[in-house]
């Protein structure tokens, strides 16, 4: 009980800084959406009948486009994390 009260006294009036800026978190959300879109592009292409082979599995969208979109999403996430925050003109 004493520790909680002393912790409250120490943290009153202080502003906690996040690890990243708001802009970085927005960019991370965009990169997550890009990765999800890439995985959505990969789905499908199967055949309803298990005895019949469908060539749709090897289409351009699933084999080439979707992995490139996912890779771009991951690279964009790295950029979002590494981006330096812009300097406020107010300060």
N, CA, C and O atoms as a GROMACS GRO file, in nm:
protein
  364
    1UNK      N    1   0.082  -0.118   0.000
    1UNK     CA    2   0.000   0.000   0.000
    1UNK      C    3   0.087   0.125   0.000
    1UNK      O    4   0.055   0.224  -0.066
    2UNK      N    5   0.194   0.121   0.072
    2UNK     CA    6   0.283   0.237   0.080
    2UNK      C    7   0.350   0.260  -0.056
    2UNK      O    8   0.368   0.374  -0.098
    3UNK      N    9   0.386   0.152  -0.124
    3UNK     CA   10   0.452   0.165  -0.254
    3UNK      C   11   0.359   0.230  -0.356
    3UNK      O   12   0.405   0.313  -0.435
    4UNK      N   13   0.232   0.195  -0.356
    4UNK     CA   14   0.138   0.253  -0.451
    4UNK      C   15   0.122   0.402  -0.428
    4UNK      O   16   0.116   0.480  -0.524
    5UNK      N   17   0.115   0.442  -0.302
    5UNK     CA   18   0.099   0.584  -0.272
    5UNK      C   19   0.222   0.663  -0.311
    5UNK      O   20   0.212   0.774  -0.365
    6UNK      N   21   0.340   0.607  -0.284
    6UNK     CA   22   0.462   0.679  -0.320
    6UNK      C   23   0.479   0.685  -0.472
    6UNK      O   24   0.532   0.783  -0.524
    7UNK      N   25   0.433   0.582  -0.542
    7UNK     CA   26   0.439   0.581  -0.688
    7UNK      C   27   0.346   0.688  -0.745
    7UNK      O   28   0.381   0.756  -0.841
    8UNK      N   29   0.228   0.702  -0.686
    8UNK     CA   30   0.135   0.804  -0.731
    8UNK      C   31   0.194   0.943  -0.712
    8UNK      O   32   0.178   1.030  -0.799
    9UNK      N   33   0.261   0.966  -0.601
    9UNK     CA   34   0.320   1.096  -0.574
    9UNK      C   35   0.432   1.126  -0.673
    9UNK      O   36   0.449   1.241  -0.715
   10UNK      N   37   0.510   1.024  -0.710
   10UNK     CA   38   0.622   1.044  -0.800
   10UNK      C   39   0.576   1.073  -0.943
   10UNK      O   40   0.642   1.149  -1.014
   11UNK      N   41   0.465   1.013  -0.985
   11UNK     CA   42   0.423   1.026  -1.124
   11UNK      C   43   0.326   1.140  -1.147
   11UNK      O   44   0.291   1.168  -1.262
   12UNK      N   45   0.280   1.206  -1.043
   12UNK     CA   46   0.187   1.316  -1.062
   12UNK      C   47   0.259   1.434  -1.128
   12UNK      O   48   0.368   1.473  -1.087
   13UNK      N   49   0.193   1.489  -1.231
   13UNK     CA   50   0.248   1.604  -1.298
   13UNK      C   51   0.350   1.572  -1.405
   13UNK      O   52   0.399   1.663  -1.472
   14UNK      N   53   0.384   1.446  -1.424
   14UNK     CA   54   0.478   1.409  -1.528
   14UNK      C   55   0.405   1.353  -1.648
   14UNK      O   56   0.299   1.291  -1.635
   15UNK      N   57   0.460   1.377  -1.764
   15UNK     CA   58   0.404   1.322  -1.887
   15UNK      C   59   0.492   1.205  -1.931
   15UNK      O   60   0.614   1.218  -1.942
   16UNK      N   61   0.428   1.091  -1.956
   16UNK     CA   62   0.503   0.974  -2.000
   16UNK      C   63   0.519   0.979  -2.151
   16UNK      O   64   0.424   1.004  -2.224
   17UNK      N   65   0.639   0.954  -2.197
   17UNK     CA   66   0.667   0.953  -2.339
   17UNK      C   67   0.654   0.812  -2.393
   17UNK      O   68   0.698   0.715  -2.331
   18UNK      N   69   0.592   0.802  -2.509
   18UNK     CA   70   0.579   0.672  -2.575
   18UNK      C   71   0.709   0.642  -2.648
   18UNK      O   72   0.791   0.731  -2.672
   19UNK      N   73   0.727   0.516  -2.684
   19UNK     CA   74   0.849   0.477  -2.754
   19UNK      C   75   0.854   0.538  -2.894
   19UNK      O   76   0.962   0.574  -2.943
   20UNK      N   77   0.739   0.551  -2.957
   20UNK     CA   78   0.730   0.608  -3.091
   20UNK      C   79   0.630   0.722  -3.090
   20UNK      O   80   0.550   0.736  -2.997
   21UNK      N   81   0.634   0.803  -3.196
   21UNK     CA   82   0.537   0.912  -3.210
   21UNK      C   83   0.405   0.859  -3.264
   21UNK      O   84   0.395   0.744  -3.308
   22UNK      N   85   0.304   0.944  -3.260
   22UNK     CA   86   0.173   0.908  -3.314
   22UNK      C   87   0.184   0.878  -3.464
   22UNK      O   88   0.118   0.786  -3.513
   23UNK      N   89   0.266   0.952  -3.534
   23UNK     CA   90   0.285   0.932  -3.678
   23UNK      C   91   0.342   0.792  -3.706
   23UNK      O   92   0.301   0.728  -3.802
   24UNK      N   93   0.435   0.747  -3.623
   24UNK     CA   94   0.493   0.614  -3.641
   24UNK      C   95   0.387   0.505  -3.622
   24UNK      O   96   0.385   0.407  -3.696
   25UNK      N   97   0.300   0.522  -3.523
   25UNK     CA   98   0.196   0.423  -3.500
   25UNK      C   99   0.095   0.420  -3.614
   25UNK      O  100   0.044   0.314  -3.649
   26UNK      N  101   0.066   0.535  -3.672
   26UNK     CA  102  -0.024   0.539  -3.787
   26UNK      C  103   0.040   0.466  -3.905
   26UNK      O  104  -0.027   0.389  -3.974
   27UNK      N  105   0.168   0.490  -3.929
   27UNK     CA  106   0.238   0.421  -4.037
   27UNK      C  107   0.245   0.271  -4.012
   27UNK      O  108   0.236   0.192  -4.107
   28UNK      N  109   0.261   0.230  -3.887
   28UNK     CA  110   0.260   0.087  -3.855
   28UNK      C  111   0.124   0.024  -3.883
   28UNK      O  112   0.117  -0.089  -3.930
   29UNK      N  113   0.017   0.096  -3.854
   29UNK     CA  114  -0.118   0.046  -3.883
   29UNK      C  115  -0.138   0.031  -4.034
   29UNK      O  116  -0.200  -0.065  -4.079
   30UNK      N  117  -0.086   0.126  -4.110
   30UNK     CA  118  -0.096   0.117  -4.256
   30UNK      C  119  -0.018  -0.003  -4.307
   30UNK      O  120  -0.065  -0.075  -4.394
   31UNK      N  121   0.101  -0.025  -4.253
   31UNK     CA  122   0.181  -0.141  -4.297
   31UNK      C  123   0.114  -0.272  -4.260
   31UNK      O  124   0.120  -0.368  -4.337
   32UNK      N  125   0.048  -0.276  -4.144
   32UNK     CA  126  -0.026  -0.397  -4.106
   32UNK      C  127  -0.139  -0.422  -4.205
   32UNK      O  128  -0.164  -0.537  -4.243
   33UNK      N  129  -0.208  -0.317  -4.247
   33UNK     CA  130  -0.316  -0.332  -4.345
   33UNK      C  131  -0.262  -0.381  -4.479
   33UNK      O  132  -0.327  -0.462  -4.545
   34UNK      N  133  -0.145  -0.334  -4.520
   34UNK     CA  134  -0.084  -0.380  -4.645
   34UNK      C  135  -0.050  -0.528  -4.638
   34UNK      O  136  -0.073  -0.601  -4.735
   35UNK      N  137   0.004  -0.573  -4.525
   35UNK     CA  138   0.037  -0.715  -4.509
   35UNK      C  139  -0.090  -0.800  -4.513
   35UNK      O  140  -0.092  -0.906  -4.574
   36UNK      N  141  -0.195  -0.754  -4.448
   36UNK     CA  142  -0.322  -0.829  -4.449
   36UNK      C  143  -0.378  -0.837  -4.591
   36UNK      O  144  -0.427  -0.942  -4.632
   37UNK      N  145  -0.370  -0.728  -4.666
   37UNK     CA  146  -0.416  -0.730  -4.806
   37UNK      C  147  -0.335  -0.831  -4.887
   37UNK      O  148  -0.391  -0.902  -4.970
   38UNK      N  149  -0.205  -0.837  -4.863
   38UNK     CA  150  -0.121  -0.935  -4.933
   38UNK      C  151  -0.162  -1.078  -4.903
   38UNK      O  152  -0.164  -1.162  -4.993
   39UNK      N  153  -0.193  -1.106  -4.777
   39UNK     CA  154  -0.236  -1.242  -4.742
   39UNK      C  155  -0.375  -1.273  -4.798
   39UNK      O  156  -0.405  -1.387  -4.833
   40UNK      N  157  -0.460  -1.172  -4.806
   40UNK     CA  158  -0.592  -1.192  -4.867
   40UNK      C  159  -0.578  -1.224  -5.015
   40UNK      O  160  -0.654  -1.305  -5.069
   41UNK      N  161  -0.479  -1.161  -5.081
   41UNK     CA  162  -0.456  -1.192  -5.222
   41UNK      C  163  -0.409  -1.335  -5.244
   41UNK      O  164  -0.426  -1.389  -5.353
   42UNK      N  165  -0.350  -1.396  -5.143
   42UNK     CA  166  -0.300  -1.534  -5.156
   42UNK      C  167  -0.409  -1.640  -5.146
   42UNK      O  168  -0.389  -1.752  -5.192
   43UNK      N  169  -0.522  -1.607  -5.086
   43UNK     CA  170  -0.622  -1.711  -5.062
   43UNK      C  171  -0.694  -1.750  -5.190
   43UNK      O  172  -0.697  -1.675  -5.288
   44UNK      N  173  -0.753  -1.868  -5.188
   44UNK     CA  174  -0.833  -1.916  -5.300
   44UNK      C  175  -0.753  -1.998  -5.398
   44UNK      O  176  -0.638  -2.034  -5.371
   45UNK      N  177  -0.815  -2.027  -5.511
   45UNK     CA  178  -0.747  -2.101  -5.616
   45UNK      C  179  -0.760  -2.251  -5.607
   45UNK      O  180  -0.709  -2.322  -5.693
   46UNK      N  181  -0.827  -2.299  -5.506
   46UNK     CA  182  -0.843  -2.443  -5.491
   46UNK      C  183  -0.960  -2.495  -5.575
   46UNK      O  184  -1.041  -2.417  -5.625
   47UNK      N  185  -0.966  -2.623  -5.588
   47UNK     CA  186  -1.074  -2.687  -5.663
   47UNK      C  187  -1.177  -2.742  -5.566
   47UNK      O  188  -1.143  -2.786  -5.456
   48UNK      N  189  -1.302  -2.740  -5.608
   48UNK     CA  190  -1.408  -2.797  -5.524
   48UNK      C  191  -1.398  -2.948  -5.517
   48UNK      O  192  -1.431  -3.009  -5.415
   49UNK      N  193  -1.353  -3.009  -5.625
   49UNK     CA  194  -1.339  -3.154  -5.631
   49UNK      C  195  -1.194  -3.190  -5.602
   49UNK      O  196  -1.104  -3.145  -5.674
   50UNK      N  197  -1.168  -3.271  -5.497
   50UNK     CA  198  -1.029  -3.303  -5.464
   50UNK      C  199  -0.959  -3.391  -5.569
   50UNK      O  200  -0.837  -3.400  -5.569
   51UNK      N  201  -1.035  -3.453  -5.659
   51UNK     CA  202  -0.974  -3.538  -5.762
   51UNK      C  203  -0.930  -3.458  -5.884
   51UNK      O  204  -0.860  -3.510  -5.971
   52UNK      N  205  -0.971  -3.332  -5.893
   52UNK     CA  206  -0.939  -3.249  -6.008
   52UNK      C  207  -0.838  -3.143  -5.967
   52UNK      O  208  -0.859  -3.070  -5.870
   53UNK      N  209  -0.728  -3.135  -6.042
   53UNK     CA  210  -0.624  -3.036  -6.014
   53UNK      C  211  -0.659  -2.904  -6.080
   53UNK      O  212  -0.702  -2.900  -6.195
   54UNK      N  213  -0.641  -2.797  -6.008
   54UNK     CA  214  -0.670  -2.665  -6.061
   54UNK      C  215  -0.540  -2.588  -6.080
   54UNK      O  216  -0.460  -2.576  -5.987
   55UNK      N  217  -0.520  -2.535  -6.200
   55UNK     CA  218  -0.401  -2.455  -6.231
   55UNK      C  219  -0.408  -2.315  -6.169
   55UNK      O  220  -0.310  -2.242  -6.173
   56UNK      N  221  -0.523  -2.278  -6.113
   56UNK     CA  222  -0.540  -2.145  -6.054
   56UNK      C  223  -0.449  -2.124  -5.933
   56UNK      O  224  -0.426  -2.011  -5.893
   57UNK      N  225  -0.399  -2.232  -5.876
   57UNK     CA  226  -0.308  -2.222  -5.762
   57UNK      C  227  -0.180  -2.150  -5.803
   57UNK      O  228  -0.119  -2.080  -5.722
   58UNK      N  229  -0.139  -2.167  -5.927
   58UNK     CA  230  -0.013  -2.109  -5.975
   58UNK      C  231  -0.035  -1.980  -6.054
   58UNK      O  232   0.045  -1.948  -6.142
   59UNK      N  233  -0.140  -1.908  -6.025
   59UNK     CA  234  -0.167  -1.782  -6.095
   59UNK      C  235  -0.072  -1.672  -6.052
   59UNK      O  236  -0.006  -1.681  -5.948
   60UNK      N  237  -0.065  -1.567  -6.134
   60UNK     CA  238   0.024  -1.454  -6.108
   60UNK      C  239  -0.008  -1.388  -5.975
   60UNK      O  240   0.083  -1.349  -5.902
   61UNK      N  241  -0.135  -1.375  -5.943
   61UNK     CA  242  -0.176  -1.305  -5.821
   61UNK      C  243  -0.124  -1.376  -5.696
   61UNK      O  244  -0.077  -1.310  -5.604
   62UNK      N  245  -0.132  -1.508  -5.693
   62UNK     CA  246  -0.094  -1.584  -5.573
   62UNK      C  247   0.055  -1.609  -5.562
   62UNK      O  248   0.109  -1.615  -5.452
   63UNK      N  249   0.122  -1.625  -5.674
   63UNK     CA  250   0.263  -1.663  -5.671
   63UNK      C  251   0.356  -1.542  -5.675
   63UNK      O  252   0.465  -1.546  -5.617
   64UNK      N  253   0.316  -1.436  -5.742
   64UNK     CA  254   0.406  -1.322  -5.760
   64UNK      C  255   0.357  -1.196  -5.689
   64UNK      O  256   0.429  -1.139  -5.608
   65UNK      N  257   0.235  -1.154  -5.718
   65UNK     CA  258   0.185  -1.027  -5.668
   65UNK      C  259   0.169  -1.027  -5.516
   65UNK      O  260   0.217  -0.935  -5.449
   66UNK      N  261   0.103  -1.127  -5.460
   66UNK     CA  262   0.076  -1.130  -5.316
   66UNK      C  263   0.204  -1.133  -5.232
   66UNK      O  264   0.212  -1.057  -5.135
   67UNK      N  265   0.303  -1.216  -5.264
   67UNK     CA  266   0.427  -1.211  -5.184
   67UNK      C  267   0.499  -1.076  -5.194
   67UNK      O  268   0.560  -1.031  -5.097
   68UNK      N  269   0.491  -1.011  -5.310
   68UNK     CA  270   0.553  -0.879  -5.322
   68UNK      C  271   0.480  -0.776  -5.237
   68UNK      O  272   0.543  -0.688  -5.178
   69UNK      N  273   0.347  -0.785  -5.230
   69UNK     CA  274   0.270  -0.692  -5.147
   69UNK      C  275   0.302  -0.714  -4.999
   69UNK      O  276   0.319  -0.618  -4.924
   70UNK      N  277   0.312  -0.839  -4.957
   70UNK     CA  278   0.345  -0.871  -4.818
   70UNK      C  279   0.486  -0.821  -4.785
   70UNK      O  280   0.508  -0.762  -4.679
   71UNK      N  281   0.580  -0.844  -4.874
   71UNK     CA  282   0.718  -0.797  -4.852
   71UNK      C  283   0.722  -0.645  -4.842
   71UNK      O  284   0.793  -0.589  -4.758
   72UNK      N  285   0.648  -0.576  -4.929
   72UNK     CA  286   0.641  -0.431  -4.922
   72UNK      C  287   0.583  -0.386  -4.788
   72UNK      O  288   0.629  -0.288  -4.730
   73UNK      N  289   0.482  -0.458  -4.739
   73UNK     CA  290   0.423  -0.424  -4.610
   73UNK      C  291   0.523  -0.437  -4.496
   73UNK      O  292   0.526  -0.352  -4.407
   74UNK      N  293   0.603  -0.542  -4.498
   74UNK     CA  294   0.705  -0.560  -4.394
   74UNK      C  295   0.814  -0.454  -4.403
   74UNK      O  296   0.859  -0.402  -4.301
   75UNK      N  297   0.855  -0.420  -4.525
   75UNK     CA  298   0.956  -0.315  -4.542
   75UNK      C  299   0.901  -0.180  -4.498
   75UNK      O  300   0.973  -0.099  -4.440
   76UNK      N  301   0.773  -0.156  -4.525
   76UNK     CA  302   0.710  -0.031  -4.482
   76UNK      C  303   0.701  -0.027  -4.330
   76UNK      O  304   0.712   0.081  -4.271
   77UNK      N  305   0.682  -0.141  -4.266
   77UNK     CA  306   0.679  -0.146  -4.119
   77UNK      C  307   0.816  -0.111  -4.062
   77UNK      O  308   0.825  -0.040  -3.962
   78UNK      N  309   0.921  -0.159  -4.124
   78UNK     CA  310   1.056  -0.125  -4.079
   78UNK      C  311   1.079   0.025  -4.093
   78UNK      O  312   1.136   0.089  -4.005
   79UNK      N  313   1.034   0.081  -4.205
   79UNK     CA  314   1.045   0.226  -4.225
   79UNK      C  315   0.966   0.301  -4.118
   79UNK      O  316   1.013   0.401  -4.064
   80UNK      N  317   0.846   0.252  -4.087
   80UNK     CA  318   0.761   0.319  -3.988
   80UNK      C  319   0.826   0.319  -3.850
   80UNK      O  320   0.811   0.416  -3.775
   81UNK      N  321   0.896   0.215  -3.817
   81UNK     CA  322   0.962   0.207  -3.687
   81UNK      C  323   1.087   0.296  -3.684
   81UNK      O  324   1.115   0.361  -3.584
   82UNK      N  325   1.161   0.298  -3.793
   82UNK     CA  326   1.288   0.370  -3.797
   82UNK      C  327   1.272   0.520  -3.824
   82UNK      O  328   1.366   0.596  -3.802
   83UNK      N  329   1.157   0.564  -3.870
   83UNK     CA  330   1.138   0.704  -3.906
   83UNK      C  331   1.151   0.793  -3.782
   83UNK      O  332   1.090   0.767  -3.678
   84UNK      N  333   1.232   0.896  -3.796
   84UNK     CA  334   1.249   0.990  -3.686
   84UNK      C  335   1.130   1.081  -3.679
   84UNK      O  336   1.074   1.119  -3.782
   85UNK      N  337   1.089   1.118  -3.559
   85UNK     CA  338   0.973   1.208  -3.546
   85UNK      C  339   1.006   1.347  -3.599
   85UNK      O  340   1.119   1.395  -3.587
   86UNK      N  341   0.906   1.409  -3.656
   86UNK     CA  342   0.927   1.545  -3.705
   86UNK      C  343   0.933   1.642  -3.587
   86UNK      O  344   0.868   1.621  -3.484
   87UNK      N  345   1.010   1.748  -3.602
   87UNK     CA  346   1.028   1.844  -3.495
   87UNK      C  347   0.909   1.939  -3.492
   87UNK      O  348   0.869   1.993  -3.596
   88UNK      N  349   0.852   1.959  -3.375
   88UNK     CA  350   0.741   2.053  -3.358
   88UNK      C  351   0.791   2.195  -3.377
   88UNK      O  352   0.898   2.231  -3.328
   89UNK      N  353   0.713   2.276  -3.447
   89UNK     CA  354   0.750   2.417  -3.464
   89UNK      C  355   0.718   2.499  -3.341
   89UNK      O  356   0.770   2.609  -3.324
   90UNK      N  357   0.633   2.446  -3.254
   90UNK     CA  358   0.593   2.518  -3.132
   90UNK      C  359   0.707   2.524  -3.031
   90UNK      O  360   0.723   2.624  -2.961
   91UNK      N  361   0.786   2.417  -3.024
   91UNK     CA  362   0.894   2.410  -2.922
   91UNK      C  363   1.017   2.475  -2.972
   91UNK      O  364   1.117   2.480  -2.901
   0.00000   0.00000   0.00000
